[in-house]
Amino acid sequence: MTRASPRAAAYAIPFNKPCLAGKELAYIRDAVTAGTVSGDGPFAKRCEALLERELGVRKALLTPSGTQALEMAALLLEIGPGDEVIVPSFTFVSTANAFVLRGATPVFADIRPETLNMDAGHVRRLVGPKTKAVVPVHYAGIGCEMEALGALAAERGIAVVEDAAHALFAAYRGKPLGSFGTFGALSFHETKNFTCGEGGALLINEARYVPRAEIIREKGTDRTRFFRGQVDRYTWMDIGSSYLMSDVLAAFLFAQLEARDRITARRRGVFSRYQAALAPWAQAHGVGLPVVPVDCEPNFHLFYLLLPSLEQRNRLIRHLKSRGILSVFHYLPLHLSPMGRRWGGKAGDCPVTEAVSDRLVRLPFYSGLTVTQQRRVIDAVRSAPI
């Protein structure tokens, strides 16, 4: 797993750069002036209402991170020792950690070579009597095979928790990602399409989980009901933690969500220019480009190249660095990590993941990337001695 280097600012063209969409600073000033800067404030409620409306989910609850949204899902499903949770090996560590923290055993699934998403066929072979949940990750904002995974989950009586950290406002067969499973988890980290620096949201698609979710996120108390006037005092009701996003961050986020169409249009342009300009070069050099299946509507989260070998991938990264351009590789296979090996992971368990991890490089991609900057990246890639 990687993220941009702390020295990314030294590059003429960084891998990622947070961008203002319009009203972020004005909304932060409004929140501070109103004196509502703690969690579950007015801007948080506006964000949640927008997500519920646009995604068609029963309830959206902002959290301090996407990781904590997944942790809430694990608590709500009462994941514990003896349970198994199926996750892709090709993902960020939070996808597994949220469930391991509750005592569950992660079971690592391989990915499809076309989309780099969880392979539903492999998942079927991994489901056993201890399986409590499956956690598909919509890599790069491309939807997993949600109908196949949903049918399998219903057949075997297991929950689906969508890790939609990459996938806000993307869709599969016309339905928003994050709205298929029992739960969905979003991320608003600075590398995401819509950001507030650090943040997330838990999407709840089954009404029966909403009351307990409100208690868990308020340190295990019924404080939310107290503020709604439903009880005359609040007290300790359940296990829980502090899973509220500051309204300062929510103010920033709301401006980003308001500008979702403009942000997505910019990112579509970046993606399309990379695709068009690099397709002939990629074909000539045996390099893979992102694949968007016909039943997926992407949100243009990232753009990657799949080089023929690890050596060629590393050579390209060094070449771009020499031109002042920061590119990064992505996930290391979780099943081969020190923690993954503790759970029995070994070489050959997820062959597609192992091959992809060695060959993938992500190009600079952010909403403010100019056409001129992107041309520099494209020219540098096409001139690379791979």
DRENDRENGU-51281 format. One record per residue: residue in one letter; x, y negated, z of N, C-alpha, C in turn. Coordinates in steps of 0.2 Angstrom, whole numbers, plus 5000, padded with zeros to 4 digits. Atoms other than C-alpha are relative to their C-alpha. Layout:
N
AXYZXYZXYZ...
//
This chain:
386
M500450065000500050005000500449945000T499650065000500649834996499649945000R500450065002500149654996500649954999A499550055003501049494989500549995006S499550024996502749454997499949945004P500050064996502849325011500449944996R499650055004504049234999499749994993A500350015006502749234985500049934998A500050075001502749044986500649984996A499450025003504549044979499950024992Y500149985007503849114962499749944996A500450055004503348994948499350024999I500749975001501849114945499950055005P500149954995501349204961499550054998F500549955002500349364961499349985002N500650024998498949284970500049935003K500050074997498449104975499349985002P500650024998496949054985499849944997C500350055003495848934976499449975003L500650034998494548804981499550004994A500550005005492948814972499649945000G500350075000492248644977499849975007K500350034994491348614994500350035006E499849964994492448725006500249955005L499850044995493248575015499549965003A500650044997491648475016499650045005Y500449964996490748625023500450015007I499649994994492148655036499949945004R500150064996491948475041499349995003D500750004997490048495043500050045006A500049954994490348645054500349975006V499750034994491548555065499649945003T500450064998490548395066499350025004A500649984996488948495071500250045006G499849964993489948585085499950075000T500249935001489548755078500650044997V499449965003491248845075500150075002S499949934998491049005084499650054996G500349955005490249165077499350005000D500749995001488549195070499649935000G500350075000488249005067499649994993P500450025006487248915053500350024993F499749985006488548945039500050084999A500049925001488649135043499350024998K500749985002486749145042499949994993R500150015007486749065025500450054996C499649945004488149185019499650065000E500449935000487149335025499450004996A500650005004485549275018500150004992L499850005007486349245001500250074998L499849935002487149425001499450045000E500649965000485549505006499549994994R500550025006484549414992500450034994E499749985007485849444978500250075000L499849935000486349624983499450045001G500649964999484649684988500150055006V499949964994485249755005499649985005R500450024994484249765021500349955004K499750044996485449675031500849994998A499350025001487149585029500349975006L499750034994488249545044500749984999L499350025001489849445043500450035005T499549984996491349515051500749974999P499350035001493149455054500450034995S499749975005493749575041499650064997G500349945003493349715029500150065004T499849944995494249835041499550015005Q500550004994493049785055499350024998A500649985003491549815044500050075000L499949925000492149995041500050035007E500049974993492450015060499350005003M500750014998490649955063499650064997A500349955003490050085051500150075003A499849944996491050225060499650005007L500350004994490250175076499350014999L500749995001488450165069499950074998L500149935002488650345062500250055005E499849964994489350405079500550054998I499449965002490950475071500450015006G499649994994491950565083500550064999P499649945001493150705086499750064998G500349945003492850865076499649984993D500350025006492050765062500649994994E499650015005492850755045499749944995V500250055005492750605033500450004994I499749995006493150615015500249934997V499850065003494150465008500550014994P499549995006495150434992500749995003S499350014998497050454995500349934997F499850065003497250304983499649945002T500350064997496650164994500449975006F499750034994497150045008499950045006V500049964994497450115025499349995004S500650014996495850035033499550054998T500549955002494750155023500050065004A499949954996495450295033500049995007N499950014993495950215049499449985004A500750014997494150155053499750065003F500349934998493650335055500550045005V499549964996495250405062500049975007L500150034994495050275076499550035005R500649974996493450365082500250075001G499949934999494350535082499950044994A500249965005493850595065500650024996T499549975004494950695053499949974993P500150025007495250615036500250064995V499949955005495050725021500149964993F499850055005495950655006499850034993A500249985007495150664988500449964995D499650035005495950634972499649954996I500350055004495450504959500050024993R500049995007494950504941500549964996P499450045003496350454929499749944996E500350065004495150334919499949945004T500250064997494450224932500449995007L499649994994495650274947499550005006N500550004995494050294957499950085003M500149944997493650444969499650054995D500249955004493350604959499450045003A500649974997491550664963500150085000G499949935001492050844957500550025006H499549984995493550854969499649995007V500350014994492450784983499550065002R500549944999491150924981500450065003R499649944998492551054983500349995008L499750014994493150964999499450005006V500550004995491450955008499950065004G500149944995491251075023499549995005P500550004995490251105038500249945005K499850064995491250965048499949934996T500150065004490950835034499549955003K500550044997490050685042499949944995A500150055005490350555028500550004995V499550015005491150515012500049924998V499850075001491950345008500249984993P499750025006492050294990500249935000V499750075001493150144985499949984993H500150035007492650044970500649964998Y499450035001494350014964500049954994A500050055005494649854954499349974999G500650025002492849814955499650044995I500349955005492349964944499650055005G500449954995490950074952500250074999C499949935000491250244957499350044997E500649965003490050384951499550015006M500450014994488750334964499450054999E500649955001487350444957500250075002A499849934998488350604958500250005008L499850004993489050554975499450005005G500650014996487350504982499650075000A500449945000486550664976500450065004L499649954996487950774984499949985007A500150024993487750675000499350025003A500649984998485950705000499950075001E500049934999486150884997500350035006R499649974994487350915011499949965006G500150034994486650795023500549955003I499450044998488150675024499849934998A500150075001488250485025500549984994V499650035005488950375011500249935003V499850064998489950225016500449974995E499750035006490450115001500549955003D499550054999492150025003500049964994A500150055006491649884991500549945001A499550064998493149774997500249964993H499850035007493549744978499449984996A500550005004491849744972499449965001L500650044999490649604977499849974994F500450025006489449564963500250044994A500049955005489949704953499450055000A500649965000488649834948500250074996Y500049935003488450024943499350014998R500649995003487050054931499449955002G500450054999486249894935499949985007K500150014993486249904954500749985003P499450034997487449804965500450055004L499649964996488949894972499949985008G500150024993488749904991499350015002S500749984998486949944990499750074999F500249935002486950124986500050045007G499949954994487650205003499649985006T500250024994487050205020500249935002F499750064998488250065023500549984994G499550025004489349955012500549955004A499550054997490949855017500349954995L499750055005491549695009500649975004S499450034998493149605011500149934997F499850075002493549415010500749985001H499350024999495349425012500349954994E499850055005496349295002500250034993T499949975007496749414988499350024996K500649985003494849444985499749954995N500350055004493749364972499749945004F500350054996492849264985500350015007T499649994994493849225001499949955005C500050054995493949135017500750015004G499349984997495749195021500050075003E500149934997495249345032499250005002G500749994999493449405033499750064997G500349945003492249545029499249995001A500850004999490349595029499950075000L500349935000489449755034499349994996L500649995003488049795022499650065003I500449954997486649895030499450014995N500549985005485449985018499450045003E500649974996484350075031499849965006A500250044995483349975043500150035007R499949974994483550095057500649985004Y499350014997485350045060500149935002V499950074999485049855061500049985007P500050024993484549835079500750025004R499449984997486049935085500649964997A499450045003487249845073500149935003E500050064997486749685080500350005008I499849994993487149745098500850025000I499349985000488849825093500449944998R499650065002489449665085500049955005E500050054995489049565100500250035007K499749974994490149665112499650055004G500449964997488849785115499449975004T500650034996487549665122499449984995D500650025004485849615116499949924999R499950085001486449425114499649984994T500350025006485749415097499249995001R500750004998483949455103499949945005F500050064996484249325117499949944996F500050075004484649185105499350004995R500650005004483049235095499449995005G500550014995482049215111499650075001Q500449944999481549405111500150035007V499949984993482249435129500249935004D499950064996482449305143500850005003R499349994998484249365147500350054995Y499749945004485549475138500550035005T499649964995486549615146500450054996W499649945004487749765141499550054999M500549955002486749885131500350064997D499749955004487949995121500849985000I499350015002489750015116500049944995G500050065005490349865105500749975000S499450055000491649735101499849944997S500150065002491849565095500150004992Y500050005008491349575076499749944997L500350065003490849395073500549964996M499650045003491549285060499949935002S500150074998491949105065499649964995D500350035005490848985057500449954996V499550035004492348885051500150044994L499949965006492749025040499450024996A500649995003490949055036499849944995A500150065004490848875030500450004993F499549995006492348905018499750054995L500349955004491549065012499449984996F500650025003489848995009500149964993A499850045006490648874996500250044995Q499849955005491449014987499450044998L500649965002489849114987499549964995E500450055004488948964980500250004993A499750015006490148954966500250074997R499949935002490049144962500050004992D500149995007489549124944500649964996R499450045003490948994940500650045001I499449964999492249104949500150064996T500049945004491749254940500149994993A499950015007491749174923500849984999R499350015001493549114926500450065000R499749945000494049284931499950054994R500149965006493249364916500449974995G499650035005494249244905500750035001V499449984999495849294914500150084998F500049935002495449484912500050014992S500049995007494949464894500649984996R499450025003496449374889500650055001Y499649944999497549504897499950064995Q500249945004496649644888500149994993A499950015007496649564871500749994998A499350025002498449504871500450065001L499649944998499149664879499850074997A500249935003498149804870500550024995P499549975005499349814855500650025003W499449984997500849814865500050065004A500149944996500149944877500050064996Q500149955005499650054863500750034997A499349995003501450044856500550035005H499649984995502250084872499850055005G500349954995501150214880499849985006V500250044994500450094893499350005001G500750004999498750114901499849945002L500450064998497549974903499450025004P500649984997496049964914499450024996V500549985004494550054908499349985004V500750014997492749994911499550044997P500549965003491450124908499449964998V500650045003489850074899499549995006D500550014995488850104915500249965006C499850044995489849984925500149934998E500050075001489749794926500549985005P499450024996491449734933499949935003N499950074997491849584944500749974998F499450025002493549564936500549985006H499650014994494549594952500749994999L499250005001496249634946500150034993F499749975007497249684930500650045001Y499449964999498449824930500350034994L499749965005499649914919500250075003L499749934998500050104920500650024995L499449995004501850124914500150084999P499949935001502450294907500450035006S499649974995503650314922500149955005L499850044994504150254939500649954998E499450045002505850194931499849944996Q500250055004504950094918499649955004R500450044996503750024931500449955004N499550044996505149964942500449954995R499750045004506049894927499649944998L500450065002504549784922499949955006I500150054995504349714939500649965001R499450044999506149664940500149954994H500050055006506049584922499549945002L500450064998504549484928500249965005K499750044994505349434944500649954997S499550055003506849364933499749944997R500350065004505649254924499549965005G500450044996504849184940499350025001I500749985000503349294940500050065005L500149954995502749404955499550054998S500549945001501949574951500150055005V499949964995501649704963499750074998F500349935001501349894963499450005005H500650004996499849954973500150065005Y500049964994499350094985500550064999L499749935000500550234990499550055003P500549954998499650394992499950015008L500150004992498850405010500250075002H499949934998499050595010500750025001L499349995000500950585008500349955005S499750054995501150445021500250045007P499849964993501850495039499350025003M500649984996500050485046499650054996G500349955004499350575031500250075001R499749944999500550715033499850035007R500249974994500050735051499350035000W500649975001498350775045500050064995G499949945005499050915033500149984993G499950025007499350805018500750034997K499449985003500650875006500049994992A499950025007501350844988499650054996G500449965004500150914975499350005002D500750004998498550894985499649954995C500450055004498050744974500449984994P499550015005499050754958499949934996V500150065004498250604949500249945004T499850054996498450494964500849995000E499350005000500250544965500449974994A499850035006500550504947499949934999V500250075001499650344946500449955005S499750044995500450274962500749984998D499450025002502150284954500149964994R499950035006501750204938499649934999L500550055000500450064942500449935002V499750074998500949874942499449954999R500550055001499749734945500349934998L499750065002499949574936499749945004P500350064996499649394943499249994998F500750005002497749374944499649965005Y500450044995496749234953499749944996S500450055004495449104948500349944997G499750065002496548964946500650014995L499449985005497849054934499849964994T500150045007497948934919500250044994V499949975007497948984901500850004999T499350015001499748914900500450055004Q499649964996500349014915499950084998Q500249935002499449174909500450024993R499649995006500349154892500750025002R499349984998502049154901500050075003V500049934997501549314910500050054994I500149965005500949394894500750014995D499450005004502549344884500550045004A499549974996503649404898499950085000V500149935001502749574898500250034994R499949985007502849594879500850004999S499350005001504749554880500450055005A499649964995505149674894500350064997P499649955003506449804890499850075004I500249944996505449954896500150064995
//
